[in-house]
């Protein structure tokens, strides 16, 4: 259905971001296929499908092939576009990988049935982003330019307008998506944000994607609709709330109060919702419940999924009692690094560095390769100023000297194929997604791939 003044379109995140947020990407193919035909009948604008890093989880933890899952789903889901994701810096890891890996990922996913991609404009890697957008266009896919929201002194409405303008200047974006992965967007700030983005979108549709970490996303969606947003990301009720997204059923109720309509098949929605409720209960999986408001999230902005990782790491170090210290340190590290968006991979950098600073007893005594490379600009220039003293300390370390002369290797898709001429592209991509083994060793030796 096309957008109209009073019609709200919905992008379903049940089998993508919702299950990632609540189940840690542990939703299996056999949990999706039985309900896929009904999902296709709902009338969504698109259905979210996993990206590259989720593919590594499927391979390692579930012993599944994400490409096979995509092909199987695309044979059933034919009326609704399946949408996958692309990160501008890497296909599979938190390191900076050659853009050729993302190119191959895009080509493979299109061959498996993906018809739409979104990628996130986090910091400032515009050259890589434009290159990948051209690949998506060449493959006939929709291009959704994502802007990742965060809360900080430097992230103003003017900055969001600038980011939107930069995406639109490429001439390659079919729609814009504002994603609030941390769930920190406040309802009172939503009207200004909507105005800033829509004002620079030049008539291109704008989507909102917000998580419920603080329980405010449903109210944010109301303000977004009041401001003219007509495309929202949701999940069915049992897979909503918590650190997931708002429920489609409740969002439709709120939209109705505003006099806004939809074209979804509510009987199909009810069937899908009931199916995942039963699956969660049968398999002992977590159901989303509303979160209590926690003001401390604004200081550190560590995502919900990372909290579990931090707790586990502190427990292993017998430092569980230091969690509050690590969270307080995370807010300082984030400021030192120029207020990066607290989403993958930057939230991992900040959280890990805060843990190092607390556990070692000295700030920046231990620094990860990723933080060194961040300070060298390998992940793009930050939106805010970095602390110069911290930068000097980090870049004065022996580890920094190793990376100082690094340049992104010039690697083509054909170069990747030459690593194993007898393998199909799919087999090659599965090999490349492994952080260990002969293929990474070859790439390190030949191209400096980390």
C-alpha positions as CSV (number, residue, x, y, z in Angstrom):
1,X,0.0,0.0,0.0
2,X,1.2,3.5,-0.8
3,X,1.5,6.2,1.8
4,X,-1.5,8.6,2.2
5,X,-2.2,11.4,4.5
6,X,-4.1,9.3,7.0
7,X,-2.7,5.8,6.5
8,X,0.0,4.5,8.7
9,X,2.3,1.8,7.2
10,X,4.1,-0.7,9.4
11,X,7.4,-2.4,9.0
12,X,7.5,-5.7,10.9
13,X,10.5,-6.4,13.1
14,X,9.2,-9.6,14.8
15,X,11.7,-12.0,13.2
16,X,14.6,-9.5,13.1
17,X,15.1,-6.7,15.7
18,X,12.5,-8.0,18.1
19,X,13.9,-11.5,18.4
20,X,17.4,-10.0,18.5
21,X,16.5,-7.7,21.4
22,X,14.6,-10.3,23.4
23,X,16.1,-13.7,22.3
24,X,19.6,-12.7,21.3
25,X,19.1,-13.9,17.7
26,X,18.2,-17.4,18.8
27,X,15.0,-17.6,16.7
28,X,15.4,-20.7,14.5
29,X,14.2,-21.2,10.9
30,X,11.7,-23.8,12.0
31,X,10.1,-21.2,14.3
32,X,9.5,-18.9,11.4
33,X,8.5,-21.0,8.4
34,X,5.1,-22.3,9.7
35,X,3.8,-18.7,10.2
36,X,5.5,-17.0,7.3
37,X,2.5,-17.3,4.9
38,X,0.3,-15.6,7.4
39,X,2.9,-12.9,8.0
40,X,2.8,-12.2,4.3
41,X,-0.9,-11.7,4.4
42,X,-0.8,-9.0,7.1
43,X,0.0,-6.2,4.6
44,X,3.3,-4.8,6.0
45,X,5.3,-2.3,4.1
46,X,8.3,-4.7,4.7
47,X,9.4,-7.5,7.0
48,X,12.8,-7.2,8.6
49,X,15.3,-10.0,8.1
50,X,18.6,-10.5,9.8
51,X,21.9,-9.0,8.8
52,X,25.5,-10.3,8.6
53,X,26.4,-10.5,12.3
54,X,23.1,-12.3,13.0
55,X,24.3,-14.7,10.3
56,X,27.4,-15.6,12.3
57,X,25.2,-16.3,15.4
58,X,23.0,-18.6,13.2
59,X,26.1,-20.4,12.0
60,X,27.9,-20.8,15.4
61,X,25.0,-21.2,17.8
62,X,22.1,-22.5,15.8
63,X,24.2,-24.5,13.2
64,X,22.0,-22.8,10.5
65,X,22.7,-21.2,7.2
66,X,21.1,-17.7,7.0
67,X,21.1,-17.8,3.2
68,X,19.1,-21.0,3.2
69,X,16.7,-19.4,5.7
70,X,16.3,-16.4,3.4
71,X,15.7,-18.5,0.3
72,X,13.1,-20.6,2.1
73,X,11.2,-17.5,3.5
74,X,11.3,-15.7,0.1
75,X,9.5,-18.6,-1.5
76,X,6.7,-18.1,1.0
77,X,6.7,-14.4,1.6
78,X,6.1,-13.1,-1.9
79,X,3.8,-10.1,-1.5
80,X,5.9,-8.3,1.2
81,X,9.5,-7.2,0.6
82,X,12.0,-8.8,2.9
83,X,14.5,-6.2,4.2
84,X,18.0,-6.9,5.4
85,X,20.7,-4.6,6.9
86,X,24.2,-3.5,6.0
87,X,26.8,-1.8,8.2
88,X,29.0,0.6,6.4
89,X,32.2,-0.5,8.2
90,X,31.8,-4.3,8.2
91,X,29.7,-7.2,7.1
92,X,30.2,-9.5,10.1
93,X,32.4,-8.1,12.8
94,X,33.2,-5.0,14.8
95,X,36.4,-4.4,12.9
96,X,36.7,-2.4,9.7
97,X,36.4,-4.8,6.8
98,X,36.9,-4.3,3.1
99,X,33.8,-2.9,1.5
100,X,34.0,-5.9,-0.9
101,X,32.7,-8.1,1.8
102,X,29.6,-6.0,2.1
103,X,29.2,-5.9,-1.7
104,X,29.2,-9.7,-1.8
105,X,26.8,-9.8,1.1
106,X,24.4,-7.5,-0.8
107,X,24.6,-9.5,-4.0
108,X,24.1,-12.8,-2.2
109,X,21.1,-11.6,-0.2
110,X,19.4,-10.2,-3.3
111,X,19.9,-13.6,-5.0
112,X,18.2,-15.2,-1.9
113,X,15.2,-12.9,-2.2
114,X,16.0,-9.7,-0.3
115,X,14.4,-6.7,-2.0
116,X,15.2,-3.9,0.5
117,X,18.3,-2.9,2.6
118,X,18.8,-0.4,5.3
119,X,22.1,0.8,6.5
120,X,23.0,3.2,9.3
121,X,24.7,6.5,9.0
122,X,26.4,6.5,12.4
123,X,29.3,8.8,12.1
124,X,31.0,9.9,8.9
125,X,31.8,7.1,6.5
126,X,29.9,8.7,3.6
127,X,32.2,7.5,0.8
128,X,31.7,3.9,1.8
129,X,28.0,4.4,2.3
130,X,27.5,5.9,-1.2
131,X,29.5,3.1,-2.7
132,X,27.3,0.4,-1.0
133,X,24.1,2.3,-2.0
134,X,25.2,2.1,-5.6
135,X,25.7,-1.6,-5.2
136,X,22.2,-2.0,-3.8
137,X,20.7,0.1,-6.6
138,X,22.6,-1.9,-9.2
139,X,21.1,-5.1,-7.7
140,X,17.6,-3.6,-8.0
141,X,17.0,-3.2,-4.2
142,X,15.3,-0.5,-2.2
143,X,17.8,1.7,-0.3
144,X,16.8,2.9,3.2
145,X,19.2,5.3,4.7
146,X,19.2,4.9,8.5
147,X,20.1,7.6,10.9
148,X,20.9,6.3,14.4
149,X,19.5,8.6,17.2
150,X,21.4,9.2,20.4
151,X,21.1,11.7,23.2
152,X,24.1,14.0,23.9
153,X,25.0,17.7,24.1
154,X,26.2,17.7,20.5
155,X,23.3,15.8,18.9
156,X,20.9,18.6,18.1
157,X,18.0,18.9,15.6
158,X,20.4,20.8,13.4
159,X,22.8,17.9,13.4
160,X,20.0,15.4,12.5
161,X,19.0,17.7,9.7
162,X,22.5,17.8,8.4
163,X,22.8,14.0,8.5
164,X,19.5,13.7,6.6
165,X,20.8,16.2,4.0
166,X,24.0,14.3,3.5
167,X,22.1,11.1,2.8
168,X,19.7,12.9,0.4
169,X,22.6,14.5,-1.5
170,X,23.6,11.1,-2.7
171,X,20.5,10.9,-4.8
172,X,20.3,7.2,-4.0
173,X,18.0,7.0,-1.0
174,X,14.4,5.7,-1.4
175,X,13.4,6.4,2.2
176,X,14.9,7.6,5.5
177,X,14.7,5.6,8.8
178,X,15.4,7.2,12.1
179,X,16.4,4.5,14.5
180,X,16.5,4.9,18.3
181,X,18.2,1.6,19.3
182,X,18.7,2.8,22.9
183,X,15.1,3.9,23.4
184,X,16.3,7.3,24.7
185,X,14.3,9.6,22.5
186,X,11.9,11.6,24.7
187,X,8.3,12.4,23.5
188,X,8.9,16.1,24.0
189,X,12.0,16.1,21.7
190,X,10.2,14.1,19.0
191,X,8.4,17.0,17.2
192,X,11.6,18.9,16.6
193,X,13.4,15.8,15.4
194,X,10.6,15.0,13.0
195,X,10.6,18.5,11.6
196,X,14.3,18.5,11.1
197,X,14.4,15.2,9.3
198,X,11.2,15.6,7.2
199,X,12.3,19.1,6.3
200,X,15.5,17.7,4.6
201,X,13.9,14.5,3.2
202,X,12.6,16.3,0.1
203,X,9.4,14.3,0.0
204,X,11.1,10.9,0.6
205,X,9.2,8.8,3.1
206,X,10.5,8.8,6.7
207,X,10.2,5.8,9.0
208,X,10.5,5.7,12.7
209,X,12.2,2.7,14.6
210,X,12.4,3.1,18.3
211,X,13.0,0.6,21.1
212,X,11.2,0.4,24.5
213,X,14.2,0.4,26.8
214,X,12.7,3.2,28.9
215,X,9.1,2.5,28.0
216,X,8.7,5.7,26.0
217,X,8.7,4.5,22.5
218,X,4.9,4.2,22.2
219,X,4.5,7.8,23.3
220,X,7.3,8.8,20.9
221,X,5.4,7.1,18.0
222,X,2.3,9.1,18.9
223,X,4.3,12.4,18.7
224,X,5.9,11.1,15.4
225,X,2.5,10.5,13.9
226,X,1.3,13.9,15.0
227,X,4.3,15.3,13.2
228,X,3.4,13.6,10.0
229,X,5.4,10.3,10.1
230,X,3.4,7.6,8.3
231,X,5.7,4.6,8.6
232,X,6.5,2.9,11.9
233,X,8.6,-0.2,12.9
234,X,6.7,-2.6,15.3
235,X,6.5,-6.2,16.4
236,X,3.6,-8.4,17.3
237,X,2.6,-8.1,21.0
238,X,4.5,-11.1,22.5
239,X,7.7,-9.9,20.8
240,X,7.3,-6.2,21.7
241,X,8.3,-4.1,24.7
242,X,11.2,-4.8,27.0
243,X,14.2,-3.8,24.9
244,X,12.2,-4.6,21.8
245,X,9.9,-2.3,19.8
246,X,6.3,-1.1,20.4
247,X,3.6,-3.7,19.6
248,X,1.8,-3.3,16.4
249,X,-1.6,-3.9,18.0
250,X,-1.2,-1.1,20.6
251,X,0.3,1.3,18.0
252,X,-2.7,0.8,15.8
253,X,-5.0,1.7,18.7
254,X,-3.1,4.9,19.4
255,X,-3.1,5.8,15.7
256,X,-6.9,5.3,15.7
257,X,-7.3,7.8,18.5
258,X,-5.4,10.3,16.3
259,X,-7.8,9.6,13.4
260,X,-5.3,7.6,11.4
261,X,-6.0,4.4,9.5
262,X,-4.1,1.3,8.3
263,X,-4.6,-1.4,5.8
264,X,-3.4,-4.4,7.9
265,X,-5.3,-7.7,8.1
266,X,-6.0,-7.8,11.8
267,X,-7.1,-11.4,11.8
268,X,-3.7,-12.3,10.3
269,X,-2.0,-10.1,13.0
270,X,-3.9,-11.9,15.7
271,X,-2.8,-15.3,14.3
272,X,0.8,-14.3,14.1
273,X,0.7,-12.9,17.6
274,X,-0.8,-16.0,19.0
275,X,1.7,-18.2,17.2
276,X,4.7,-16.4,18.7
277,X,3.1,-16.3,22.1
278,X,2.8,-20.1,22.0
279,X,6.3,-20.6,20.6
280,X,7.8,-18.4,23.4
281,X,5.9,-20.3,26.1
282,X,6.7,-23.7,24.6
283,X,10.4,-23.1,24.2
284,X,10.9,-21.1,27.3
285,X,11.8,-17.9,25.5
286,X,11.5,-14.4,27.0
287,X,8.3,-12.4,26.4
288,X,8.5,-8.7,26.2
289,X,7.1,-6.7,29.1
290,X,6.9,-2.9,29.6
291,X,10.1,-1.5,31.1
292,X,10.2,0.8,34.1
293,X,11.6,4.2,33.6
294,X,15.3,4.4,34.6
295,X,16.8,7.8,34.3
296,X,20.4,6.5,34.8
297,X,20.3,5.2,31.2
298,X,20.7,8.7,30.0
299,X,24.1,8.9,31.6
300,X,25.7,5.8,30.2
301,X,23.2,4.7,27.4
302,X,24.5,1.1,27.5
303,X,22.0,-0.9,25.4
304,X,19.9,-3.5,27.1
305,X,21.5,-6.4,25.3
306,X,25.0,-5.2,26.5
307,X,23.9,-5.1,30.1
308,X,23.8,-8.9,30.3
309,X,27.3,-9.1,28.8
310,X,28.7,-6.6,31.2
311,X,27.2,-8.4,34.2
312,X,28.6,-11.7,33.0
313,X,32.1,-10.2,32.5
314,X,32.1,-8.6,35.9
315,X,31.0,-11.9,37.5
316,X,33.9,-13.7,35.8
317,X,36.3,-11.1,37.2
318,X,34.5,-11.4,40.6
319,X,33.7,-7.7,40.4
320,X,29.9,-7.9,40.2
321,X,29.7,-5.2,42.9
322,X,31.4,-2.7,40.6
323,X,28.6,-2.6,38.0
324,X,27.5,0.9,39.0
325,X,31.2,2.1,38.8
326,X,31.5,0.6,35.3
327,X,28.3,2.4,34.2
328,X,29.5,5.7,35.6
329,X,32.8,5.2,33.8
330,X,31.0,4.4,30.6
331,X,29.4,7.9,30.6
332,X,32.9,9.4,31.0
333,X,34.4,7.3,28.3
334,X,31.6,8.2,25.9
335,X,32.3,11.9,26.5
336,X,36.0,11.3,26.0
337,X,35.3,9.7,22.6
338,X,33.2,12.5,21.3
339,X,29.7,11.1,22.2
340,X,29.5,8.2,19.7
341,X,26.1,6.7,19.1
342,X,25.5,4.0,21.7
343,X,24.8,1.2,19.2
344,X,26.9,-1.5,17.6
345,X,29.9,-1.2,17.4
346,X,30.4,2.0,19.4
347,X,28.5,0.9,22.4
348,X,30.7,-2.2,22.6
349,X,33.8,0.0,22.4
350,X,32.6,2.3,25.2
351,X,31.4,-0.5,27.5
352,X,34.5,-2.6,27.1
353,X,36.8,0.4,27.7
354,X,34.8,1.3,30.8
355,X,35.3,-2.2,32.1
356,X,39.1,-2.0,31.4
357,X,39.3,1.3,33.2
358,X,37.6,0.1,36.3
359,X,39.1,-3.4,36.5
360,X,42.7,-2.3,35.8
361,X,42.5,0.6,38.4
362,X,43.7,3.2,35.9
363,X,42.0,5.0,33.0
364,X,43.2,3.9,29.6
365,X,46.0,1.7,31.0
366,X,44.5,-1.1,28.8
367,X,43.0,0.0,25.5
368,X,41.4,-2.2,22.9
369,X,42.5,-2.2,19.2
370,X,39.0,-1.0,18.3
371,X,39.3,2.1,20.5
372,X,42.8,2.9,19.1
373,X,41.4,2.6,15.6
374,X,38.4,4.7,16.6
375,X,40.8,7.5,17.7
376,X,42.7,7.2,14.4
377,X,39.4,7.8,12.5
378,X,39.0,4.3,11.0
379,X,35.4,4.3,12.0
380,X,34.6,7.8,10.8
381,X,34.9,11.1,12.5
382,X,32.9,11.5,15.7
383,X,30.1,14.1,15.9
384,X,31.6,15.7,19.0
385,X,35.1,16.7,20.0
386,X,37.3,14.0,21.6
387,X,39.2,14.7,24.8
388,X,42.7,15.6,23.5
389,X,44.5,14.4,26.5
390,X,42.9,11.0,26.3
391,X,43.6,10.9,22.5
392,X,47.2,11.7,23.1
393,X,47.5,9.0,25.8
394,X,45.9,6.4,23.5
395,X,47.8,7.3,20.4
396,X,51.1,7.4,22.3
397,X,50.8,3.7,23.1
398,X,52.8,1.0,21.3
399,X,49.6,-0.5,20.0
400,X,48.7,2.8,18.3
401,X,51.9,2.8,16.4
402,X,50.9,-0.5,14.8
403,X,47.8,1.1,13.4
404,X,49.1,4.6,12.6
405,X,50.1,3.7,9.0
406,X,47.2,1.5,8.3
407,X,45.1,2.2,5.2
408,X,42.0,0.5,4.0
409,X,43.1,-2.3,1.6
410,X,41.9,-2.2,-2.0
411,X,40.0,-5.4,-2.2
412,X,37.4,-6.3,-4.9
413,X,34.8,-9.0,-4.9
414,X,36.9,-10.9,-7.4
415,X,39.9,-10.7,-5.0
416,X,37.7,-12.4,-2.4
417,X,36.7,-15.1,-4.9
418,X,40.3,-15.8,-5.8
419,X,40.9,-16.9,-2.2
420,X,38.9,-20.1,-2.9
421,X,38.1,-20.4,-6.6
422,X,36.3,-23.7,-6.1
423,X,33.8,-22.4,-3.6
424,X,30.5,-20.8,-4.5
425,X,29.9,-17.2,-3.3
426,X,27.7,-18.5,-0.6
427,X,30.3,-20.9,0.7
428,X,32.9,-18.3,0.5
429,X,30.8,-15.8,2.5
430,X,30.2,-18.4,5.2
431,X,33.9,-19.0,5.5
432,X,34.7,-15.2,5.6
433,X,32.2,-14.7,8.4
434,X,34.3,-16.9,10.7
435,X,36.8,-14.7,12.7
436,X,39.3,-17.6,12.7
437,X,40.7,-20.0,10.2
438,X,42.5,-20.0,6.9
439,X,40.4,-17.4,5.1
440,X,41.0,-14.7,7.7
441,X,44.7,-15.6,7.8
442,X,44.9,-15.2,4.0
443,X,43.1,-11.9,4.1
444,X,45.4,-10.6,6.8
445,X,48.5,-11.7,4.9
446,X,47.3,-10.4,1.5
447,X,45.2,-7.4,2.2
448,X,45.7,-6.4,5.8
449,X,42.1,-7.3,6.7
450,X,41.8,-7.4,10.5
